[in-house]
């Protein structure tokens, strides 16, 4: 199961070829690309996301 998750997360290398072009690229499932984008955004903006989340969670808890 772990190997399947690793394969999903990393994707697989594919080669693209035609009569006049050749390339190599990483082909990931769309959900893997979305997860990478989401984690990249959270990592980049964690300085304000985490305190905002904690503030909202505590405010909701105290309001009850």
mmCIF file of the N, C-alpha and C atoms, coordinates in Angstrom:
data_MODEL
# 
_entry.id   MODEL 
# 
loop_
_atom_site.group_PDB 
_atom_site.id 
_atom_site.type_symbol 
_atom_site.label_atom_id 
_atom_site.label_alt_id 
_atom_site.label_comp_id 
_atom_site.label_asym_id 
_atom_site.label_entity_id 
_atom_site.label_seq_id 
_atom_site.pdbx_PDB_ins_code 
_atom_site.Cartn_x 
_atom_site.Cartn_y 
_atom_site.Cartn_z 
_atom_site.occupancy 
_atom_site.B_iso_or_equiv 
_atom_site.pdbx_formal_charge 
_atom_site.auth_seq_id 
_atom_site.auth_comp_id 
_atom_site.auth_asym_id 
_atom_site.auth_atom_id 
_atom_site.pdbx_PDB_model_num 
ATOM 1   N N  . UNK A 1 1  ? 0.827   -1.190 0.000   1.00 0.00 ? 1  UNK A N  1 
ATOM 2   C CA . UNK A 1 1  ? 0.000   0.000  0.000   1.00 0.00 ? 1  UNK A CA 1 
ATOM 3   C C  . UNK A 1 1  ? 0.871   1.254  0.000   1.00 0.00 ? 1  UNK A C  1 
ATOM 4   N N  . UNK A 1 2  ? 1.940   1.216  0.789   1.00 0.00 ? 2  UNK A N  1 
ATOM 5   C CA . UNK A 1 2  ? 2.846   2.362  0.856   1.00 0.00 ? 2  UNK A CA 1 
ATOM 6   C C  . UNK A 1 2  ? 3.463   2.630  -0.516  1.00 0.00 ? 2  UNK A C  1 
ATOM 7   N N  . UNK A 1 3  ? 3.807   1.585  -1.232  1.00 0.00 ? 3  UNK A N  1 
ATOM 8   C CA . UNK A 1 3  ? 4.404   1.749  -2.561  1.00 0.00 ? 3  UNK A CA 1 
ATOM 9   C C  . UNK A 1 3  ? 3.419   2.407  -3.535  1.00 0.00 ? 3  UNK A C  1 
ATOM 10  N N  . UNK A 1 4  ? 2.149   2.065  -3.434  1.00 0.00 ? 4  UNK A N  1 
ATOM 11  C CA . UNK A 1 4  ? 1.144   2.687  -4.302  1.00 0.00 ? 4  UNK A CA 1 
ATOM 12  C C  . UNK A 1 4  ? 1.004   4.169  -3.992  1.00 0.00 ? 4  UNK A C  1 
ATOM 13  N N  . UNK A 1 5  ? 1.044   4.513  -2.710  1.00 0.00 ? 5  UNK A N  1 
ATOM 14  C CA . UNK A 1 5  ? 0.955   5.919  -2.323  1.00 0.00 ? 5  UNK A CA 1 
ATOM 15  C C  . UNK A 1 5  ? 2.182   6.684  -2.813  1.00 0.00 ? 5  UNK A C  1 
ATOM 16  N N  . UNK A 1 6  ? 3.365   6.075  -2.698  1.00 0.00 ? 6  UNK A N  1 
ATOM 17  C CA . UNK A 1 6  ? 4.582   6.716  -3.192  1.00 0.00 ? 6  UNK A CA 1 
ATOM 18  C C  . UNK A 1 6  ? 4.518   6.932  -4.700  1.00 0.00 ? 6  UNK A C  1 
ATOM 19  N N  . UNK A 1 7  ? 4.021   5.929  -5.411  1.00 0.00 ? 7  UNK A N  1 
ATOM 20  C CA . UNK A 1 7  ? 3.906   6.047  -6.870  1.00 0.00 ? 7  UNK A CA 1 
ATOM 21  C C  . UNK A 1 7  ? 2.910   7.149  -7.228  1.00 0.00 ? 7  UNK A C  1 
ATOM 22  N N  . UNK A 1 8  ? 1.796   7.225  -6.503  1.00 0.00 ? 8  UNK A N  1 
ATOM 23  C CA . UNK A 1 8  ? 0.811   8.278  -6.739  1.00 0.00 ? 8  UNK A CA 1 
ATOM 24  C C  . UNK A 1 8  ? 1.421   9.642  -6.458  1.00 0.00 ? 8  UNK A C  1 
ATOM 25  N N  . UNK A 1 9  ? 2.141   9.778  -5.350  1.00 0.00 ? 9  UNK A N  1 
ATOM 26  C CA . UNK A 1 9  ? 2.700   11.062 -4.941  1.00 0.00 ? 9  UNK A CA 1 
ATOM 27  C C  . UNK A 1 9  ? 3.790   11.519 -5.913  1.00 0.00 ? 9  UNK A C  1 
ATOM 28  N N  . UNK A 1 10 ? 4.693   10.619 -6.277  1.00 0.00 ? 10 UNK A N  1 
ATOM 29  C CA . UNK A 1 10 ? 5.823   10.987 -7.124  1.00 0.00 ? 10 UNK A CA 1 
ATOM 30  C C  . UNK A 1 10 ? 5.477   11.018 -8.605  1.00 0.00 ? 10 UNK A C  1 
ATOM 31  N N  . UNK A 1 11 ? 4.492   10.277 -9.029  1.00 0.00 ? 11 UNK A N  1 
ATOM 32  C CA . UNK A 1 11 ? 4.170   10.195 -10.446 1.00 0.00 ? 11 UNK A CA 1 
ATOM 33  C C  . UNK A 1 11 ? 5.155   9.280  -11.151 1.00 0.00 ? 11 UNK A C  1 
ATOM 34  N N  . UNK A 1 12 ? 5.169   9.364  -12.448 1.00 0.00 ? 12 UNK A N  1 
ATOM 35  C CA . UNK A 1 12 ? 6.110   8.542  -13.205 1.00 0.00 ? 12 UNK A CA 1 
ATOM 36  C C  . UNK A 1 12 ? 6.662   9.354  -14.368 1.00 0.00 ? 12 UNK A C  1 
ATOM 37  N N  . UNK A 1 13 ? 7.892   9.058  -14.712 1.00 0.00 ? 13 UNK A N  1 
ATOM 38  C CA . UNK A 1 13 ? 8.558   9.745  -15.815 1.00 0.00 ? 13 UNK A CA 1 
ATOM 39  C C  . UNK A 1 13 ? 8.047   9.170  -17.128 1.00 0.00 ? 13 UNK A C  1 
ATOM 40  N N  . UNK A 1 14 ? 7.716   10.053 -18.040 1.00 0.00 ? 14 UNK A N  1 
ATOM 41  C CA . UNK A 1 14 ? 7.255   9.638  -19.353 1.00 0.00 ? 14 UNK A CA 1 
ATOM 42  C C  . UNK A 1 14 ? 8.054   10.378 -20.415 1.00 0.00 ? 14 UNK A C  1 
ATOM 43  N N  . UNK A 1 15 ? 8.147   9.785  -21.572 1.00 0.00 ? 15 UNK A N  1 
ATOM 44  C CA . UNK A 1 15 ? 8.814   10.438 -22.695 1.00 0.00 ? 15 UNK A CA 1 
ATOM 45  C C  . UNK A 1 15 ? 7.770   10.798 -23.735 1.00 0.00 ? 15 UNK A C  1 
ATOM 46  N N  . UNK A 1 16 ? 7.916   11.962 -24.267 1.00 0.00 ? 16 UNK A N  1 
ATOM 47  C CA . UNK A 1 16 ? 7.025   12.440 -25.309 1.00 0.00 ? 16 UNK A CA 1 
ATOM 48  C C  . UNK A 1 16 ? 7.838   12.538 -26.589 1.00 0.00 ? 16 UNK A C  1 
ATOM 49  N N  . UNK A 1 17 ? 7.330   11.991 -27.618 1.00 0.00 ? 17 UNK A N  1 
ATOM 50  C CA . UNK A 1 17 ? 8.058   12.044 -28.875 1.00 0.00 ? 17 UNK A CA 1 
ATOM 51  C C  . UNK A 1 17 ? 7.120   12.217 -30.043 1.00 0.00 ? 17 UNK A C  1 
ATOM 52  N N  . UNK A 1 18 ? 7.638   12.823 -31.036 1.00 0.00 ? 18 UNK A N  1 
ATOM 53  C CA . UNK A 1 18 ? 6.883   13.009 -32.261 1.00 0.00 ? 18 UNK A CA 1 
ATOM 54  C C  . UNK A 1 18 ? 7.864   13.039 -33.416 1.00 0.00 ? 18 UNK A C  1 
ATOM 55  N N  . UNK A 1 19 ? 7.382   13.489 -34.535 1.00 0.00 ? 19 UNK A N  1 
ATOM 56  C CA . UNK A 1 19 ? 8.262   13.525 -35.698 1.00 0.00 ? 19 UNK A CA 1 
ATOM 57  C C  . UNK A 1 19 ? 9.317   14.619 -35.579 1.00 0.00 ? 19 UNK A C  1 
ATOM 58  N N  . UNK A 1 20 ? 8.996   15.699 -34.858 1.00 0.00 ? 20 UNK A N  1 
ATOM 59  C CA . UNK A 1 20 ? 9.946   16.802 -34.773 1.00 0.00 ? 20 UNK A CA 1 
ATOM 60  C C  . UNK A 1 20 ? 10.243  17.259 -33.345 1.00 0.00 ? 20 UNK A C  1 
ATOM 61  N N  . UNK A 1 21 ? 9.738   16.556 -32.359 1.00 0.00 ? 21 UNK A N  1 
ATOM 62  C CA . UNK A 1 21 ? 9.956   16.985 -30.979 1.00 0.00 ? 21 UNK A CA 1 
ATOM 63  C C  . UNK A 1 21 ? 10.164  15.775 -30.077 1.00 0.00 ? 21 UNK A C  1 
ATOM 64  N N  . UNK A 1 22 ? 10.912  16.006 -29.012 1.00 0.00 ? 22 UNK A N  1 
ATOM 65  C CA . UNK A 1 22 ? 11.154  14.952 -28.030 1.00 0.00 ? 22 UNK A CA 1 
ATOM 66  C C  . UNK A 1 22 ? 11.253  15.611 -26.665 1.00 0.00 ? 22 UNK A C  1 
ATOM 67  N N  . UNK A 1 23 ? 10.698  14.976 -25.662 1.00 0.00 ? 23 UNK A N  1 
ATOM 68  C CA . UNK A 1 23 ? 10.774  15.530 -24.321 1.00 0.00 ? 23 UNK A CA 1 
ATOM 69  C C  . UNK A 1 23 ? 10.560  14.468 -23.263 1.00 0.00 ? 23 UNK A C  1 
ATOM 70  N N  . UNK A 1 24 ? 10.981  14.814 -22.070 1.00 0.00 ? 24 UNK A N  1 
ATOM 71  C CA . UNK A 1 24 ? 10.796  13.945 -20.912 1.00 0.00 ? 24 UNK A CA 1 
ATOM 72  C C  . UNK A 1 24 ? 10.071  14.774 -19.865 1.00 0.00 ? 24 UNK A C  1 
ATOM 73  N N  . UNK A 1 25 ? 9.085   14.179 -19.230 1.00 0.00 ? 25 UNK A N  1 
ATOM 74  C CA . UNK A 1 25 ? 8.333   14.918 -18.228 1.00 0.00 ? 25 UNK A CA 1 
ATOM 75  C C  . UNK A 1 25 ? 7.831   14.010 -17.121 1.00 0.00 ? 25 UNK A C  1 
ATOM 76  N N  . UNK A 1 26 ? 7.391   14.642 -16.058 1.00 0.00 ? 26 UNK A N  1 
ATOM 77  C CA . UNK A 1 26 ? 6.838   13.928 -14.915 1.00 0.00 ? 26 UNK A CA 1 
ATOM 78  C C  . UNK A 1 26 ? 5.326   13.976 -15.024 1.00 0.00 ? 26 UNK A C  1 
ATOM 79  N N  . UNK A 1 27 ? 4.707   12.818 -15.080 1.00 0.00 ? 27 UNK A N  1 
ATOM 80  C CA . UNK A 1 27 ? 3.261   12.723 -15.229 1.00 0.00 ? 27 UNK A CA 1 
ATOM 81  C C  . UNK A 1 27 ? 2.656   12.300 -13.898 1.00 0.00 ? 27 UNK A C  1 
ATOM 82  N N  . UNK A 1 28 ? 1.952   13.237 -13.248 1.00 0.00 ? 28 UNK A N  1 
ATOM 83  C CA . UNK A 1 28 ? 1.286   12.954 -11.977 1.00 0.00 ? 28 UNK A CA 1 
ATOM 84  C C  . UNK A 1 28 ? -0.217  12.967 -12.182 1.00 0.00 ? 28 UNK A C  1 
ATOM 85  N N  . UNK A 1 29 ? -0.919  12.213 -11.351 1.00 0.00 ? 29 UNK A N  1 
ATOM 86  C CA . UNK A 1 29 ? -2.376  12.230 -11.342 1.00 0.00 ? 29 UNK A CA 1 
ATOM 87  C C  . UNK A 1 29 ? -2.822  13.619 -10.910 1.00 0.00 ? 29 UNK A C  1 
ATOM 88  N N  . UNK A 1 30 ? -4.005  14.054 -11.348 1.00 0.00 ? 30 UNK A N  1 
ATOM 89  C CA . UNK A 1 30 ? -4.437  15.408 -11.023 1.00 0.00 ? 30 UNK A CA 1 
ATOM 90  C C  . UNK A 1 30 ? -4.595  15.609 -9.516  1.00 0.00 ? 30 UNK A C  1 
ATOM 91  N N  . UNK A 1 31 ? -4.956  14.578 -8.788  1.00 0.00 ? 31 UNK A N  1 
ATOM 92  C CA . UNK A 1 31 ? -5.095  14.727 -7.337  1.00 0.00 ? 31 UNK A CA 1 
ATOM 93  C C  . UNK A 1 31 ? -3.732  14.906 -6.673  1.00 0.00 ? 31 UNK A C  1 
ATOM 94  N N  . UNK A 1 32 ? -2.707  14.270 -7.233  1.00 0.00 ? 32 UNK A N  1 
ATOM 95  C CA . UNK A 1 32 ? -1.355  14.443 -6.711  1.00 0.00 ? 32 UNK A CA 1 
ATOM 96  C C  . UNK A 1 32 ? -0.859  15.860 -6.989  1.00 0.00 ? 32 UNK A C  1 
ATOM 97  N N  . UNK A 1 33 ? -1.132  16.373 -8.189  1.00 0.00 ? 33 UNK A N  1 
ATOM 98  C CA . UNK A 1 33 ? -0.742  17.757 -8.499  1.00 0.00 ? 33 UNK A CA 1 
ATOM 99  C C  . UNK A 1 33 ? -1.451  18.738 -7.569  1.00 0.00 ? 33 UNK A C  1 
ATOM 100 N N  . UNK A 1 34 ? -2.738  18.490 -7.302  1.00 0.00 ? 34 UNK A N  1 
ATOM 101 C CA . UNK A 1 34 ? -3.497  19.349 -6.388  1.00 0.00 ? 34 UNK A CA 1 
ATOM 102 C C  . UNK A 1 34 ? -2.909  19.295 -4.977  1.00 0.00 ? 34 UNK A C  1 
ATOM 103 N N  . UNK A 1 35 ? -2.582  18.093 -4.497  1.00 0.00 ? 35 UNK A N  1 
ATOM 104 C CA . UNK A 1 35 ? -2.000  17.941 -3.160  1.00 0.00 ? 35 UNK A CA 1 
ATOM 105 C C  . UNK A 1 35 ? -0.648  18.641 -3.078  1.00 0.00 ? 35 UNK A C  1 
ATOM 106 N N  . UNK A 1 36 ? 0.180   18.519 -4.116  1.00 0.00 ? 36 UNK A N  1 
ATOM 107 C CA . UNK A 1 36 ? 1.473   19.212 -4.133  1.00 0.00 ? 36 UNK A CA 1 
ATOM 108 C C  . UNK A 1 36 ? 1.271   20.723 -4.104  1.00 0.00 ? 36 UNK A C  1 
ATOM 109 N N  . UNK A 1 37 ? 0.318   21.227 -4.868  1.00 0.00 ? 37 UNK A N  1 
ATOM 110 C CA . UNK A 1 37 ? 0.041   22.665 -4.891  1.00 0.00 ? 37 UNK A CA 1 
ATOM 111 C C  . UNK A 1 37 ? -0.451  23.147 -3.530  1.00 0.00 ? 37 UNK A C  1 
ATOM 112 N N  . UNK A 1 38 ? -1.366  22.403 -2.929  1.00 0.00 ? 38 UNK A N  1 
ATOM 113 C CA . UNK A 1 38 ? -1.915  22.781 -1.633  1.00 0.00 ? 38 UNK A CA 1 
ATOM 114 C C  . UNK A 1 38 ? -0.835  22.802 -0.554  1.00 0.00 ? 38 UNK A C  1 
ATOM 115 N N  . UNK A 1 39 ? -0.017  21.756 -0.506  1.00 0.00 ? 39 UNK A N  1 
ATOM 116 C CA . UNK A 1 39 ? 1.049   21.716 0.496   1.00 0.00 ? 39 UNK A CA 1 
ATOM 117 C C  . UNK A 1 39 ? 2.102   22.782 0.244   1.00 0.00 ? 39 UNK A C  1 
ATOM 118 N N  . UNK A 1 40 ? 2.387   23.075 -1.016  1.00 0.00 ? 40 UNK A N  1 
ATOM 119 C CA . UNK A 1 40 ? 3.325   24.150 -1.335  1.00 0.00 ? 40 UNK A CA 1 
ATOM 120 C C  . UNK A 1 40 ? 2.804   25.502 -0.870  1.00 0.00 ? 40 UNK A C  1 
ATOM 121 N N  . UNK A 1 41 ? 1.503   25.741 -1.087  1.00 0.00 ? 41 UNK A N  1 
ATOM 122 C CA . UNK A 1 41 ? 0.890   26.989 -0.634  1.00 0.00 ? 41 UNK A CA 1 
ATOM 123 C C  . UNK A 1 41 ? 0.932   27.095 0.885   1.00 0.00 ? 41 UNK A C  1 
ATOM 124 N N  . UNK A 1 42 ? 0.571   26.010 1.572   1.00 0.00 ? 42 UNK A N  1 
ATOM 125 C CA . UNK A 1 42 ? 0.583   26.032 3.034   1.00 0.00 ? 42 UNK A CA 1 
ATOM 126 C C  . UNK A 1 42 ? 1.994   26.239 3.574   1.00 0.00 ? 42 UNK A C  1 
ATOM 127 N N  . UNK A 1 43 ? 2.972   25.621 2.947   1.00 0.00 ? 43 UNK A N  1 
ATOM 128 C CA . UNK A 1 43 ? 4.357   25.762 3.378   1.00 0.00 ? 43 UNK A CA 1 
ATOM 129 C C  . UNK A 1 43 ? 4.846   27.192 3.173   1.00 0.00 ? 43 UNK A C  1 
ATOM 130 N N  . UNK A 1 44 ? 4.443   27.796 2.069   1.00 0.00 ? 44 UNK A N  1 
ATOM 131 C CA . UNK A 1 44 ? 4.881   29.154 1.756   1.00 0.00 ? 44 UNK A CA 1 
ATOM 132 C C  . UNK A 1 44 ? 4.224   30.191 2.667   1.00 0.00 ? 44 UNK A C  1 
ATOM 133 N N  . UNK A 1 45 ? 2.960   29.959 3.041   1.00 0.00 ? 45 UNK A N  1 
ATOM 134 C CA . UNK A 1 45 ? 2.199   30.957 3.792   1.00 0.00 ? 45 UNK A CA 1 
ATOM 135 C C  . UNK A 1 45 ? 1.869   30.519 5.223   1.00 0.00 ? 45 UNK A C  1 
ATOM 136 N N  . UNK A 1 46 ? 2.655   29.606 5.767   1.00 0.00 ? 46 UNK A N  1 
ATOM 137 C CA . UNK A 1 46 ? 2.353   29.096 7.098   1.00 0.00 ? 46 UNK A CA 1 
ATOM 138 C C  . UNK A 1 46 ? 2.487   30.160 8.186   1.00 0.00 ? 46 UNK A C  1 
ATOM 139 N N  . UNK A 1 47 ? 3.215   31.227 7.924   1.00 0.00 ? 47 UNK A N  1 
ATOM 140 C CA . UNK A 1 47 ? 3.416   32.268 8.929   1.00 0.00 ? 47 UNK A CA 1 
ATOM 141 C C  . UNK A 1 47 ? 2.105   32.960 9.305   1.00 0.00 ? 47 UNK A C  1 
ATOM 142 N N  . UNK A 1 48 ? 1.139   33.021 8.406   1.00 0.00 ? 48 UNK A N  1 
ATOM 143 C CA . UNK A 1 48 ? -0.133  33.642 8.760   1.00 0.00 ? 48 UNK A CA 1 
ATOM 144 C C  . UNK A 1 48 ? -1.292  32.640 8.789   1.00 0.00 ? 48 UNK A C  1 
ATOM 145 N N  . UNK A 1 49 ? -1.163  31.498 8.123   1.00 0.00 ? 49 UNK A N  1 
ATOM 146 C CA . UNK A 1 49 ? -2.260  30.524 8.099   1.00 0.00 ? 49 UNK A CA 1 
ATOM 147 C C  . UNK A 1 49 ? -2.434  29.855 9.457   1.00 0.00 ? 49 UNK A C  1 
ATOM 148 N N  . UNK A 1 50 ? -1.346  29.419 10.064  1.00 0.00 ? 50 UNK A N  1 
ATOM 149 C CA . UNK A 1 50 ? -1.436  28.702 11.341  1.00 0.00 ? 50 UNK A CA 1 
ATOM 150 C C  . UNK A 1 50 ? -1.989  29.598 12.456  1.00 0.00 ? 50 UNK A C  1 
ATOM 151 N N  . UNK A 1 51 ? -1.462  30.833 12.655  1.00 0.00 ? 51 UNK A N  1 
ATOM 152 C CA . UNK A 1 51 ? -2.056  31.678 13.703  1.00 0.00 ? 51 UNK A CA 1 
ATOM 153 C C  . UNK A 1 51 ? -3.520  32.030 13.440  1.00 0.00 ? 51 UNK A C  1 
ATOM 154 N N  . UNK A 1 52 ? -3.884  32.224 12.179  1.00 0.00 ? 52 UNK A N  1 
ATOM 155 C CA . UNK A 1 52 ? -5.282  32.525 11.864  1.00 0.00 ? 52 UNK A CA 1 
ATOM 156 C C  . UNK A 1 52 ? -6.179  31.339 12.200  1.00 0.00 ? 52 UNK A C  1 
ATOM 157 N N  . UNK A 1 53 ? -5.740  30.131 11.846  1.00 0.00 ? 53 UNK A N  1 
ATOM 158 C CA . UNK A 1 53 ? -6.513  28.928 12.151  1.00 0.00 ? 53 UNK A CA 1 
ATOM 159 C C  . UNK A 1 53 ? -6.672  28.757 13.662  1.00 0.00 ? 53 UNK A C  1 
ATOM 160 N N  . UNK A 1 54 ? -5.597  28.952 14.403  1.00 0.00 ? 54 UNK A N  1 
ATOM 161 C CA . UNK A 1 54 ? -5.659  28.806 15.865  1.00 0.00 ? 54 UNK A CA 1 
ATOM 162 C C  . UNK A 1 54 ? -6.594  29.849 16.461  1.00 0.00 ? 54 UNK A C  1 
ATOM 163 N N  . UNK A 1 55 ? -6.508  31.096 15.982  1.00 0.00 ? 55 UNK A N  1 
ATOM 164 C CA . UNK A 1 55 ? -7.372  32.168 16.483  1.00 0.00 ? 55 UNK A CA 1 
ATOM 165 C C  . UNK A 1 55 ? -8.839  31.861 16.224  1.00 0.00 ? 55 UNK A C  1 
ATOM 166 N N  . UNK A 1 56 ? -9.155  31.399 15.027  1.00 0.00 ? 56 UNK A N  1 
ATOM 167 C CA . UNK A 1 56 ? -10.547 31.079 14.699  1.00 0.00 ? 56 UNK A CA 1 
ATOM 168 C C  . UNK A 1 56 ? -11.034 29.898 15.536  1.00 0.00 ? 56 UNK A C  1 
ATOM 169 N N  . UNK A 1 57 ? -10.210 28.872 15.679  1.00 0.00 ? 57 UNK A N  1 
ATOM 170 C CA . UNK A 1 57 ? -10.603 27.700 16.455  1.00 0.00 ? 57 UNK A CA 1 
ATOM 171 C C  . UNK A 1 57 ? -10.846 28.060 17.920  1.00 0.00 ? 57 UNK A C  1 
ATOM 172 N N  . UNK A 1 58 ? -9.968  28.853 18.501  1.00 0.00 ? 58 UNK A N  1 
ATOM 173 C CA . UNK A 1 58 ? -10.135 29.253 19.908  1.00 0.00 ? 58 UNK A CA 1 
ATOM 174 C C  . UNK A 1 58 ? -11.349 30.156 20.060  1.00 0.00 ? 58 UNK A C  1 
ATOM 175 N N  . UNK A 1 59 ? -11.584 31.050 19.112  1.00 0.00 ? 59 UNK A N  1 
ATOM 176 C CA . UNK A 1 59 ? -12.757 31.932 19.184  1.00 0.00 ? 59 UNK A CA 1 
ATOM 177 C C  . UNK A 1 59 ? -14.054 31.130 19.125  1.00 0.00 ? 59 UNK A C  1 
ATOM 178 N N  . UNK A 1 60 ? -14.096 30.122 18.257  1.00 0.00 ? 60 UNK A N  1 
ATOM 179 C CA . UNK A 1 60 ? -15.289 29.274 18.185  1.00 0.00 ? 60 UNK A CA 1 
ATOM 180 C C  . UNK A 1 60 ? -15.474 28.500 19.472  1.00 0.00 ? 60 UNK A C  1 
ATOM 181 N N  . UNK A 1 61 ? -14.374 27.977 20.016  1.00 0.00 ? 61 UNK A N  1 
ATOM 182 C CA . UNK A 1 61 ? -14.447 27.222 21.272  1.00 0.00 ? 61 UNK A CA 1 
ATOM 183 C C  . UNK A 1 61 ? -14.940 28.102 22.427  1.00 0.00 ? 61 UNK A C  1 
ATOM 184 N N  . UNK A 1 62 ? -14.419 29.320 22.497  1.00 0.00 ? 62 UNK A N  1 
ATOM 185 C CA . UNK A 1 62 ? -14.802 30.224 23.608  1.00 0.00 ? 62 UNK A CA 1 
ATOM 186 C C  . UNK A 1 62 ? -16.216 30.775 23.446  1.00 0.00 ? 62 UNK A C  1 
ATOM 187 N N  . UNK A 1 63 ? -16.717 30.813 22.223  1.00 0.00 ? 63 UNK A N  1 
ATOM 188 C CA . UNK A 1 63 ? -18.063 31.343 21.984  1.00 0.00 ? 63 UNK A CA 1 
ATOM 189 C C  . UNK A 1 63 ? -19.148 30.375 22.455  1.00 0.00 ? 63 UNK A C  1 
ATOM 190 N N  . UNK A 1 64 ? -18.813 29.126 22.639  1.00 0.00 ? 64 UNK A N  1 
ATOM 191 C CA . UNK A 1 64 ? -19.817 28.126 23.056  1.00 0.00 ? 64 UNK A CA 1 
ATOM 192 C C  . UNK A 1 64 ? -20.080 28.177 24.505  1.00 0.00 ? 64 UNK A C  1 
# 
